[in-house]
Amino acid sequence: MKVLVLGGYGNFGARICRALASDTDVELLVAGRDASRALALAQEFGPRATGLALDQSQSDLAERVASLGVELVIHTAGPFQAQSYTVAAAAAAARAHYLDLADGRRFVCDFPMAVNAAFRRAGRTAISGASTVPALSSAVIDALCADWQRIDRIAICIAPAQAAPRGDATLAGVLSYCGESVSVWLDGRWQVRRGWGGLHEEHFARLRSRKSALCDIPDLELFPSRYAVRDRVVFRAAVEVGLSQRILALLAAMRAVRIIPPPSRWARALNRAGTLFDYFGSGLGGMVVRISGCDGQGRDTSAAWHIAADNGHGPEIPCMAAILLTRRLARGSPLPVGAFTAAGQLTLADFEPEFARWHMQTDIEVSRHAVA
């Protein structure tokens, strides 16, 4: 299968390319605006990889994709929060499958309605959010709550390592909702909270406790209906250095009253400034998914799934779903025709070989109370 990775030399794109380069079922095209960077990375992989210049904004994108004989487009060139569906539309027009690593709430949640008809006409699959959220997060919930009668609360927190590589586009994405209004399912109804506000102490199985703050991601909108959650769905992020978290909270407070412009404008500068805190951090990051409700035997139950990624390997996690889905397509395993979010597309068992490959450690905690 000929696979084009758009943004292929970026923070996540390069990881996906390295994972797929040794797969004999894949012929790899490393693509981006900078031809020299694309060529340099492709040369690492030998004759089965090619580097080329390709800009998602060019008017003949669909024709270029078709002329290259691309069978799958993997879109990693974020941030996705303000993007249109140009790349997906080009893939459909070229009769190619499509995956992206989007974490923008509107981009992912509106994706099926926006491009489903085009992909059904093309007879191809398109999946948005093939990343940590909602691909991995939904796989964890599906595994922990397979026989539950009811889910009351879902709380997810991602805790990146300070020393792990950070991309400017990724930071621009997470800053896009800093200080902005975020609609959250709380107390069984939609309420508005402030992005990167409301500091909360988060505990992890293998990481030190950290302060965390609210993030705006697709799960906040997808999961209340997908899992019929009674009470709340919350997603937070906890950076490793406490001062950094407090600076983000301050920026959020200032942006909320419009003292400052959107902090995403300063993503590049803030990313560079963030390296000043690397001395105080480590290469250890992780994630926790907490769920509570009623299990199959009618018992009040709480469950938590933890993952810890050391040695700066945390950024491999957002790449895993796209890698797994690409290999499935390359080996001829069918995926449904049309456009979908990544929620429910993979199981937790699908991810486990990738966790092992990077020596990541997982823990599950379950607490049950007898039926009264």
SULFEN-V762025 format. One record per backbone hydrogen bond with DSSP energy under -0.5 kcal/mol. NH is the residue of the N-H (numbers start at 1). CO is the residue of the C=O. Records with the same first field share a line. If there is no record, write none. Layout:
BEGIN
NH: CO, CO
END
This chain:
BEGIN
3: 1, 27
4: 72
5: 3, 29
6: 4, 74
7: 31
8: 5, 31
10: 7
14: 10
16: 12
17: 13
18: 14
19: 15
20: 16
21: 17
22: 18
23: 20
24: 22
26: 23
27: 1
28: 26, 48
29: 3
30: 28, 50
31: 5, 29
32: 52
35: 33
38: 34
39: 35
40: 36
41: 37
42: 38
43: 39
44: 40, 41
45: 42
46: 43
49: 46
50: 28
52: 30
54: 32
58: 55
61: 58
64: 60
65: 61
66: 62
67: 63
68: 64
69: 66
70: 65
71: 2
72: 2
73: 97
74: 4, 72
75: 73, 99
76: 6, 74
78: 76
83: 80
89: 85
90: 86
91: 87
92: 88
93: 89
94: 90
95: 92
96: 91
97: 71
98: 125
99: 73
100: 127
101: 75
108: 104
109: 105
110: 106
111: 107, 108
112: 108
114: 110
115: 111
116: 112
119: 115
120: 116
121: 117
122: 118
123: 119
124: 119
126: 338
127: 98
128: 340
130: 100
131: 129
135: 129
136: 131
137: 132
138: 134
139: 135
140: 136
141: 137
142: 138
143: 139
144: 140
145: 141
146: 143
148: 145
149: 294
150: 294
152: 292
153: 292
154: 232
155: 290
156: 234
157: 288
158: 236
159: 286
163: 282
164: 161
171: 167
172: 168
173: 169
174: 170
175: 171
176: 172, 173
177: 174
178: 175
179: 177, 195
180: 177
182: 193
184: 182, 191
185: 233
186: 184, 189
188: 231
189: 186
191: 184
193: 182
195: 180
196: 214
197: 194
200: 212
202: 210
204: 207
210: 202
212: 200
213: 237
214: 197
215: 235
217: 215
220: 217
221: 218
222: 218
223: 219
225: 221
226: 222
227: 223
229: 224
230: 151
231: 152
232: 152
233: 185
234: 154
236: 156
237: 213
238: 158
240: 160
242: 240
244: 241
245: 241
246: 242
247: 243
248: 244
249: 245
250: 246
251: 247
252: 248
253: 249
254: 250
255: 251
256: 252
257: 253
258: 255
259: 254
260: 254
264: 175
265: 262
266: 263
267: 264
270: 266
271: 267
272: 268
273: 269
274: 270
275: 271, 272
276: 273
277: 274
278: 275
280: 277
281: 278
285: 283, 309
286: 159
287: 307
288: 157
289: 305
290: 155
291: 303
292: 153
293: 301
294: 150
295: 299
298: 295
300: 369
301: 293
302: 367
303: 291
304: 365
305: 289
306: 363
307: 287
308: 361
309: 285
310: 308
312: 283
313: 310
315: 312
316: 313
317: 314
319: 316
320: 316, 317
321: 317
322: 130
323: 319
324: 320
325: 321
326: 322
327: 323
328: 324
329: 325
330: 326
331: 327
332: 329
333: 328
338: 124
340: 126
342: 128
345: 342
348: 139
350: 347
351: 347, 348
352: 348
353: 349
354: 351
355: 351
356: 352
357: 353
358: 354
359: 356
360: 355
361: 308
363: 306
365: 304
367: 302
369: 300
END
